[in-house]
Amino acid sequence: MIPTRRLILAALLPAFVGMFAIVYRSVWIPLLALDLVLMVIAIGDAVLARGKLEVSREFGAVQSVGKPFKVTIAIRNVGSRALQLRFTEDLPGTAEGLPASVALPAAQTTRVTYPLRIDRRGEHPFGPITFRWASPLGFWERQTRMLIPGAAKVYPDFAQLRSYGIAARSDESRLPTRTRRRPGGENEFERLRPYVPGDPYRHVDWRATARRGEFVSREYGQEVNQNLILMVDAGRMMGAENGDLTSFDRALNAALMMGQVALRHGDRVGLLIFDRKVRVWLPPKGGARGGARLIRASYDVFPSFEEPDYALAFRHLSTHVRRRSLVVLFTSVIDEANADLAEALVKGLTSRHLPVCVWLRDSGIMELLEKTAEIDEDVYARGAAAEILGWRERSLTRLRQRGALVVDADPDRLTPALLANYLDIKARRLL
């Protein structure tokens, strides 16, 4: 129970009368009577302030990061008197319209809806709801907290992934025709069809021709059911801010979009997220629901403060994937020790798989390099940035010499560059 301003003002009346009791002894008895009456009224008002509520919360369990969604609070007054309620919530994001006030008659239910925006992906539980209502005489406010279980699962922005998918389809249409499932020039048998003048003679199926009494050609399409393994480093350096997102979030968004495109091309997609241990492992699998499978497994994974164990990731992959696969490693390396470990991982992969190395660029380093030098410290900063970029380029050159494909793009262009690289691999049949 919380005393209100009205009770405080009422308590000032005996205090005022008490000033006269110092001079006039006869005022003591009326003063005590006034105190007693006021105390009885306040206690009675507190007793009558009781109320009982039934509360539930409604919202979509799956949401996109940064997108407002509606949350509805259903409140039922199961008490015997009307209540003037004020309430607020302990929320995992930013809301508008709270605290809210509502008049609730006895035995009635009301609903209050407000928009909520959560700017970080993952699973976000809701906190308790705090209610306050006044007593009949307004001397008290009764406060109660109710915990309604519930959590919002916030996934990466689907609209952004869809926009990348549209861009990828546009890029695909500009690549050579053999990147699409067109007759001829590919390596996986698709169907038999009547011979058309201009078909290569080597595609004529002579057994089918003998059976049907007319020339029949074999039609080939792009090979499907190939393996794509997305390896995402969730170690210390991937937690660094890279523009408006962390390097890990940029890598994860690019990996999810690449997985979506690969699934659309009929490939099987697996996911390995690791730091000092394996955080997520999904074996390669295809199908229409493969994209949702990738998102559900990774939406609540965040980078740790541990160094990545590339050797552990390699052993895990070697144990669980025997078939030759396209392995895409997403990492961020700025020191010699981790660079050597990453190169050793790539070297091990080239014996069985086709590795693609994605070393995320640091937008902060690029800004230092492009910044105009106004003081001596700026000159030193630019020199250090240039040295890091030079070392980075030499490391990527060594990776290329070891047989790895390298995707080197600005953070904002990482996803389109990665998709173009994947489509080029499919077109050239490198896998």
N, C-alpha and C positions, 0 to 999 in steps of 0.2 A: 504494500500500500504506500502511495506517495502523497504527502500533503500538498494541497493546492494553495494558491494565493488567497482564495476565499477563507480557508481555515486560518491562515496566518493573520489575515485582517480581523477575523472574529476573535482570535486570541489576543489581539491588541486592546480590545475593549476592557477585559479585566485588568490588564496592565495599566491602562489609563485610570481606571477606578482606584487601583492600588496606590496611586500617587496621593489621592485624598486620604487614604487610610493612614498615612504617616501622620497627618494632622488630626483627623477625626477618627477616634477609636470606634465610634458607632458604625463606621463603614465596613468594618471587618466582617460582620455577619453577612450583609448583602453581597460582599465580595466573594466570600466562600460559597454562598449559594449560587452566585453567577458562574463561578468556576465549575461547580458540580453540575449545573445544568448544561453548560457548554461541553463538558467532558462526556456526559451521557448522550447528548445529541451527536457528538463526533463519533462515539463508539457505535451508536445505532446506525449512523450513516455508513460507517465502514462495514458493518454487518450486511446492510442492504446492498452494498456495492458488489456483492457476489454475482457472478455470471458464469455461464458455461457455453463454450463454443465447440463446434465441430468444423475442422478446416481440412481442405484438400488443395493440391496444386496440380495444374494441368499445363503441359507444354510438350512440344515435339522433342523426343529424346535425342534425335540426331540433328545437328545444326552445322552450319558452315562458319568458319572463323571470320569475325568482323562483320557478320550479317545479323541485323536485329531480328529477333523472333518474339512471338507473343507468349507471355506467361499469364495464366488466369488463376486467381485465388478464389476458391469457393468457400464462403463463410456462412455457417448456419448457427443461428441463435437458438439454443435449446433451453434457455432460461425463461423465466416468467415475466421479465420486463424488457422494455426496449432499451437498446444500447446505442450510444453515439461513439463509434469506434474510431481509433486512429491506429495505424499499423505500418510497419516497415519490415524489410527482410535483410538478412545477411547474405548478400549476393556474390556470385563468383565473377560478375561483370558489372557493366554500367547500365543503369536503368533510368527511365524517365517516369515521373508521376508518383514517386515515393518520397516521403511518407504520404499515405493516402488516408482520407477520412470518409466514413460512410455511416449513414443512419440505418440501424438494423432492428426492425420490430421483433417482438417475441415470436418464436416458432417460425421464423422466416429465413430464407436463404438469399444471399446476394453474391454477385460475382464482380470481381475487379480485375481488369486486364491492363497490363503495362508492357512496354517493349523492353527487351533486354539484349544487350550486345556483349559478346565475349570475344576478346581480341587474342586469345591464345588457344591453340588447339589442345586437345586432351580431354580427359574426363573431369568435369567440374561439379562437385556436390554443392547443393544448396545448404545454406545455414538455417538457423531457427528464424521463425517469424515472431516478432514482438508486437503484442496488442496492448492498448491502453483504452480504458473507458472511465467515465466520471461516475461518482456515486450519485444517488438521487438528489442530495442537497449540494453537491459539488464541492464538498470538503476534501474529498479524496479522489485520487486516480488509481485504479487498480491496474497493475501491469502483470502480464503473463507471457511466457515464451514457449512456443510450441515448435518442436522439430518434426518437420514433415520430410521423411526420407525421399531422396530423388537426386539425380545427377544428370547433367547435360553432357552428351558426347559431342564434342566439337571437332569436326573433321576439317581438313584443308579446304580452301575455297573451291567448290565444285565449278562455279562459273569461270574461274580462272583456268581450271583444267580443261573445261570445254572450249574456251577460247584458244588454248594451246592446241587442242585437237583440231580445230578448224584451220589454224595456221599450218599444222602438220599436213593436213589433207591438201592444202594449197601448195605447199612445198613439194609434196609427192607428185602432184600433177605436172610439175615442171621438170621432174627427173626423167631419165630415159624410160621408154615404154616397158622395158623388161622388169622394172620394179613393181609393175602391176601384174595381176594374173591375166596375162595375154597369151594366146597360143604361140608356141614355138619359142626357142631360145632359152627355155627353163629346164629344170632337172627333175621334176616330179610328175609321174604319169597322172593324167586327169580323166580322160575319157577317149572313146573311139568315135570317129565321125567320118562322113563321106569325104573322099579325097577332093581337094580343091586345087585347080591348077596353080602352081607356084609353091605348093607344099614341098619341103625337102624330101627327097626320095628315101632318106634314112628313116623318116617317120612313118613310112608305109608299113602297115601290119600285114605281112603276106599271108599269114594263116587266116586272119579274118577276111582278107580279100578272096582267098580260095573258097572259104565257106559261103560267102555272100555272092560271089560272082561279079563283084565290082570292087574298085580300089577303095580301101579304107585306110585312113591315117590315124596315128596316135597323136592325141593332143596333150601337151605338157603345160604345167603351170608352175608358178613359183613354189619352191619347197616350203612346206609348213611343218609344224610340230618340231621346230628347232628349239633349243633351250636358250633362254636369256636369264642370267643370274645377276641381280642387282645387289652389289655389295656396298653398304653405306657405313662409313666410319662415324661412330657416335662418340668419339673421344674428345679430349680437352680442347683442341684447336677448333673443332667444329662448332663449339658453343660461342665463338666470337661473333660480334655483330658485324654483318656484311651488308651495309645499307640499312634498309628497314626490316630486314630479317636476319636471323643467324645463318651461318654457313650451312648448318645441318638442315634448317628448314628449306633453304634453297636447293640443297642436294636432294632432299626428300621429295619436294615438289617435282623436280626434274625426273627423278626415278619413277614416281607414280605415273607421270605422263608418258614416259617411255614405255612403262609396262602396259598402259592402256593401248598405245599404238601397236605394240608387239602382239598383244592378245587379238587385236582386230585383224592382224596379218596372219593369224592362225598359229602363232608360236606359243610355247609354254614358258611361263614366267615364274621365277623364284626370287626370294628376297632374303638377304642376310644382313642384319644390322649388328654391329659389334663394337665393343671398346676393349676392355681387358677380358671380357667374356662375351659369349654370343647372347645378344639381347633378343633378337627375333630371328627365327629360321622358318621359312616357308619353302618346301620343296617345289621344283618347277611343276606348274600345272596350267592347263589352258582352260578354255570355256568362257562363256558369256559373263559369268559371275566372278571371273578372276580379278577384275579391277576392284570390285568391292572387297574381295578377300585381302588384297594388298593394303587398302586403306584401313580396314578394321584392325589389321595387325600392327600398323605403324602410327596411328593417329595420336596415341598417348605415349610415344617414345621421345625422350629428350636427351640431348648430349650430357655426358657426365664430365667429371673433372679428372678422369683417369686417362692414361696414355693408351692408345689403341695397340692391341696385340695382333699384328698382321700375320705372324706365324700361326697363331691359334685359328684365325679365320681361314688361312690356307689349308690347315689340317682338316678343319671341319668340312670345307668344300670338297677336298679330295676324298674324304670318307663317304660323303653323301651323294656326290654327283660324279658318276663315271663317264657319262656320255659327253662328247665334245660340245662345249657351250660357248656362247658369247657372254663373257663376264665383264661387267662394267663396275669399276671401282671408283667410288666417290670419296675423296679425302681432301684434307687441307694440310699441307706440310710447309714449315718455314725453318726447319733445322736439319742439319746434316744427318743426325742419328735416325730420325724418323724417315728421312728421305731414303737412306740406305735400306731400311727395313721394307719400305714400300716397293723399292726397286727389286729387292729379293723376292717379294710376293709376286710381282709381275713376271719375273724370270721363271718362277715355279709354275705360274699359270700357262706360259707360252708352250710348255711341253705337251699339254693336253688340250688347252682351251684357246680361244681367241680373246685376249684381254683388251679392254678399252679403259684407259686411265683418264679420269676427270679430276684434275687438281683445281680446286676452286680458286679463282682470283680474289684477292683482298681489295675491295673498293677503296679502303682507307689508304693503302699503299699507292694506288693509282692517283688518288687525290693529292697526296704529298708530292708525287712526281710532277704533277701538272700545276702545282701551286707556285705563284710568283714569289721569288725569294726577296723579302723585304729587310730581313735582319740576318745576322750570321747563323742563328739557330735554324732558319729556314734552309739555308744552303747545306748545312750538315744533314738535315732531315731529307732533303732531296737526294743527297749523295747516298745515304743509307738505303732509301727506297730504290734507287737505281741499282745498288749492289744486290739487294734482295731479288729484284726482277731479273738481273743478269744470272744470278745463281739459279733461280727458278727455271729460266730458259735452258740453261745447261743441263739441269736435271731432266727436263722433259725431252731434250735431245737424246740423252742416254736411254730413256724409256723407249723412244722410237727405235733406237738401234737394237734394243733387245726384242723387238718384234711387236711391241704394243702399239695400238692406235691411241692417239691422244686427242682429247677435246679441250681446247683452250679458248674460253670465251668470257666476256664480261658477265657479271652476275645476272644482269637483266636479260641477257641473250643466251643464257646457258641452255634453257629448255629447247628453244628452236634449233640451236647448234647441235645438241645431242640427238634430236630427232632426225635432223638431216644426215648425221653420221650413221645412224641406225639404218635409214632408208638406203644410204649409199652402200652399206655392207650387204644388204639384201640384194641390191641391184648387181653388185660385183660378185655375189655368191662367195664371199670370203670365208663363210663359216662352213 
